[in-house]
Every structure is written in structure tokens, then in C-alpha cells.
Amino acid sequence: MADKTIKVSKRSSPTKSLLTLDDQLISDAKDHAQQMKSDDGKRDQMFDEIDQMYLMTWSGKSGKNWSKSDIKVSPDARNAALGATRLLVATDPIFNVVNSSSKQE
């Protein structure tokens, strides 16, 4: 299977040159992409949960049983993130560089 090649025409080139791609190389790239997607699944799920907390979206039950209920989402996570942002923006960094050379001017 590694000796098979697929010819793909490159339309952007005026000479219409052909590129040859190895089946094994394409298969390895697909496997690597699938592995990366499975490795980062938990991280992506955590990011989605953080987005839901910050945007205060309701991710609970819905339907006609809950249509007349008043849904209240706590703004604590959003307020904490905004407060941390304000603190980080308001402070100026203080750099202290020690001169380690023997010649001090």
C-alpha cells in the first residue's frame, strides 16, 4: 500500500503541475489527527464548561415540565473572572534584574 501514489492537480499553479501523495503518509496524518483529538477531549470539555459558567448559559433540564420555572444562574464564576482580570490589568509589573558580571558600572 505504501507504493501507491495519488495524483492531485494543483489548480492555483498555471502550469498545472501534479503532486504525488503517499497513501501511508496520508494514513499516518489521519491517525495522528485522531490521536490528538482523543488526547485533548478532556481539555476541550473543561473549556466548554468554563465557557458555560462565564457566559451564564443554562445547561440543565428543559421541556414542558420546566417551561414555567424561573431559571436563575449564579454569576459567581463570571464575577470572579472579571475581578481577576481587573486586578491583573491594574497592576504594573516590577522587574528586578541582578547584574552578575564582575564589572559593575
C-alpha positions, -999 to 999 in steps of 0.1 A, spaced: 0 0 0 29 23 6 40 21 -31 6 35 -43 5 72 -51 -24 95 -56 -21 123 -81 -37 156 -71 -38 185 -95 -29 219 -81 -53 244 -96 -35 275 -83 -5 268 -105 -6 280 -141 15 250 -152 -10 225 -136 18 205 -120 9 173 -103 17 165 -67 21 129 -56 10 120 -21 18 87 -5 -11 67 9 8 57 40 17 93 47 -19 104 45 -30 75 67 -4 84 93 -16 120 93 -52 109 98 -41 86 126 -21 114 143 -51 139 140 -74 113 155 -50 107 184 -47 144 190 -84 148 191 -88 120 216 -60 132 238 -75 167 240 -111 156 247 -110 162 284 -94 196 279 -119 207 254 -148 195 277 -133 216 305 -131 247 282 -167 242 272 -177 241 309 -158 272 317 -174 290 288 -209 280 301 -200 293 335 -186 326 321 -215 331 297 -240 320 323 -258 297 299 -282 271 313 -272 236 306 -298 219 328 -331 203 320 -356 217 296 -390 208 283 -427 214 291 -421 204 328 -397 232 331 -413 258 308 -430 277 337 -400 276 360 -378 306 367 -342 297 360 -316 316 379 -279 311 371 -253 322 397 -230 349 384 -202 339 408 -179 324 382 -183 353 359 -177 378 386 -146 360 398 -131 360 363 -139 397 357 -124 406 391 -92 387 384 -90 405 350 -94 438 367 -66 430 392 -42 418 366 -48 449 343 -45 474 372 -10 463 383 23 472 367 50 445 367 82 452 387 113 438 372 144 433 393 175 423 372 206 414 392 239 423 375 260 392 378 291 404 359 323 413 376 323 448 361 297 470 376 293 504 362 
